[in-house]
């Protein structure tokens, strides 16, 4: 990754965050909670930027139709996020695989 790629990435991120700031306050709060959740859980799709951009598009459509953010996602932000990434690999999955433990295995640290 060269310096130009880094600069372009920052420009894209700033443009993305400007779109977030243009949302109504309740949408902004929920978006930031979703973002925080995904940064914590670490779905691999975060790297290409399409996951957060897709959510932002979805939120902008909701605003355009006059719906409240909770009408779109429900009352449980974590459940909404989990549903979006239910079939996705996470960085935790990759780490477990590298350590020789598959995500669903019964092996513990003493096995």
N, C-alpha and C positions, 0 to 999 in steps of 0.2 A: 504494500500500500504506500503510494507516494504522497508527497505533501499536497499535491493537487486533489487527490482523492479525499484527504482529510479535510481540506478547505471546502470541497463540494459537499461532503457529508455534514459539516457544520452548517452550511447554508441551507441544506434541505431540512435539518433538524430545527433551525430557527424559523423557517417558513411553516413547518409543521406546528410548532408551538404557538406561532402567531394565529394559526387557525383555531387552536385550542382556546386561546385567549379571547377570540371572537365569539365563542359559545356563551350562552347564558350561564350565570354563576353556578346553578345546580348541576348543569352538564359538566362544567369545569371541575367541580369537586369530585364527581363520580369518575370522570376521565382520569384524574390524578390518582384516585384510589385504584383504578384498574391498572394504570401504569405501574404504581408501586407494587401491586400484587404480582404482576408479570415479571418485574425486575427481581422480585424475591424468589418466585417459583422457577423462572428461567427457561421458558419454552424456547427451543432453538429457532423458531420462526421470528423471534425478535430481531435476529441479526439482519434479516433482509428488509425489515421495516414495514412489511405488508400487514402484519397483524394490527399494530397501532394505527396505521393509516386507514385500514378497513373499519376499525371502530370509530375513528374520527369521521369518516364518510357516513357511517350509519347514524352517528349523532347529529351531523349536519342535516341529514334527511329528516330525522325526528324533529329537529327545530323547525325546519321548513313546513312540516305538516302540523305543527302546533302541539306536539305531544310532549309530555313531561318525560324526563329521563327515566324515572322509575316505571313509567308505562312501557318503555322500550325493553328494559333489562330485568325488571322485577325488583323486589326488595332486597335480595341477597346478591351483593356485588361479587363475592367469592364464588358463589354457585354459577353465576353468569360466566365468569372467567374460566372456571373449571370446565364448563360445557364447551366453551370455545376451543380449549386445548386438550380435550379428553383423548384424542388420538395422536397427540403430538409428543415428540420426545423432548425431554427437558435436560438441562445440563446435569441435574442430579442423576438422571438415568445414565447418561454417558459416564459420569464419574463412577457410579456403581458397577457398570460394565467393565470399566478399566481396572477396578479393584477385584474383579472376578466374581462379583455378586450380581445376578440378574435382579431386576426390580421386584419380581414376585417370589424370589427364592426364600427358603426358610433358613438359610445359613446365617448364623450370627457371627459376631467377631471372634468367638472362641471355636468355631467349627473348623 
